[in-house]
Amino acid sequence: MAKNNKPAEDYAVPHTMSGKNLKSKDFVKSPVKDPNLLSAEQVTTRTGAQRVSLGNPDADNVKTDGVKQRGYGAATKGFMSRGPMG
């Protein structure tokens, strides 16, 4: 048994919730900036995926506190745990 897989326009004209018809200019989004061209200060968690790594060495959000580990005698990279512990 075949399903009705027609385009949405076959069922209803694109419209707003109040019933006003939409035109093609209503679908144009604001231009998206290339994330690889942004400076480190402009990059946020909502910025798109980048092809290159980026970090701000002057950032003040470096986590320096944590929980001291037990048995750190052979530690070569420090002995503080800073990730989610729960």
C-alpha positions in Angstrom: 0.0 0.0 0.0 1.6 3.3 -1.1 1.8 6.3 1.2 1.0 9.8 0.2 4.5 11.3 0.0 3.6 14.4 -1.9 5.3 17.8 -1.3 3.7 19.9 1.4 2.6 22.4 -1.2 0.2 19.8 -2.7 -1.7 19.8 0.6 -1.6 23.5 1.7 0.0 26.7 0.5 2.8 27.9 2.8 1.2 30.2 5.3 1.5 31.7 8.8 -0.5 30.6 11.8 -2.9 33.5 11.2 -3.6 32.2 7.6 -1.5 34.8 5.7 0.2 33.4 2.6 4.0 33.5 2.6 6.2 34.6 -0.3 9.6 33.3 -1.2 11.3 36.4 0.3 9.9 35.4 3.7 12.2 32.3 3.7 15.5 34.1 3.2 17.7 33.7 6.3 20.2 36.2 7.5 23.7 35.5 6.0 25.8 33.1 8.0 29.4 34.0 8.7 32.1 31.4 7.9 33.2 30.1 11.4 36.8 29.9 10.1 37.0 33.6 9.5 35.9 34.6 13.0 38.3 35.9 15.7 38.7 34.0 18.9 36.6 36.5 20.8 33.7 36.0 18.4 33.5 32.3 18.7 30.9 30.9 21.1 29.4 27.6 21.9 26.7 28.3 19.3 29.2 29.0 16.5 29.2 26.4 13.7 31.9 23.7 13.4 35.3 24.8 12.3 37.8 23.2 10.1 40.7 24.5 12.2 41.3 24.5 16.0 40.9 27.8 17.8 41.7 29.0 21.2 42.2 32.3 22.9 45.5 32.1 24.9 44.5 35.3 26.8 41.2 33.8 28.1 40.5 34.1 31.8 38.3 31.1 31.9 41.0 28.5 32.5 40.0 26.1 35.2 42.7 25.8 37.8 40.8 24.2 40.8 39.8 20.6 41.2 40.0 17.6 43.4 43.4 16.2 44.5 43.8 12.6 43.4 45.1 9.8 45.5 48.1 7.8 44.5 49.7 10.4 42.2 53.3 9.3 42.8 54.0 8.6 39.2 52.0 11.4 37.8 53.7 13.3 34.9 50.8 15.7 34.0 49.7 16.8 37.4 47.5 15.4 40.1 44.3 17.5 40.1 41.1 16.1 38.6 39.1 18.8 36.8 36.4 17.0 34.8 32.9 16.1 35.8 32.9 13.9 38.8 29.6 12.5 39.8 
